[in-house]
Amino acid sequence: MLSRPTAPRARLRELLATGTGPLVAPGAYDALTARLVEQAGFDAVYMTGFGTMASLRRSGWSGEARSATLRRSAYSLAP
C-alpha cells in the first residue's frame, strides 16, 4: 500500500512513480462525483472541463468555458 503524503502533487508523483500498471483516474465534474470516485477506491480523479460545463447547464465545451467557472469547480474538487 502506498503512503499518504499530505500534498496532492506529491501523492500523484508517488502513484506515477510506482509504475505497477496504468493509473486509472475517472473524470469528475463536481464535488459529489469526486467523492463517489474516492469512495469507489480509485487512487486518482481528474476534472473534466466538458462535464463541468455540461453539469452547470451550459452547452458543454464550445469555447464558452470561462477560466473562473472552471477554477471554482476545481476548488470544490480539491481536498
Helices and strands as residue ranges (DSSP letters): H 8-18, E 27-28, H 31-39, E 46-47, H 49-55, H 67-77
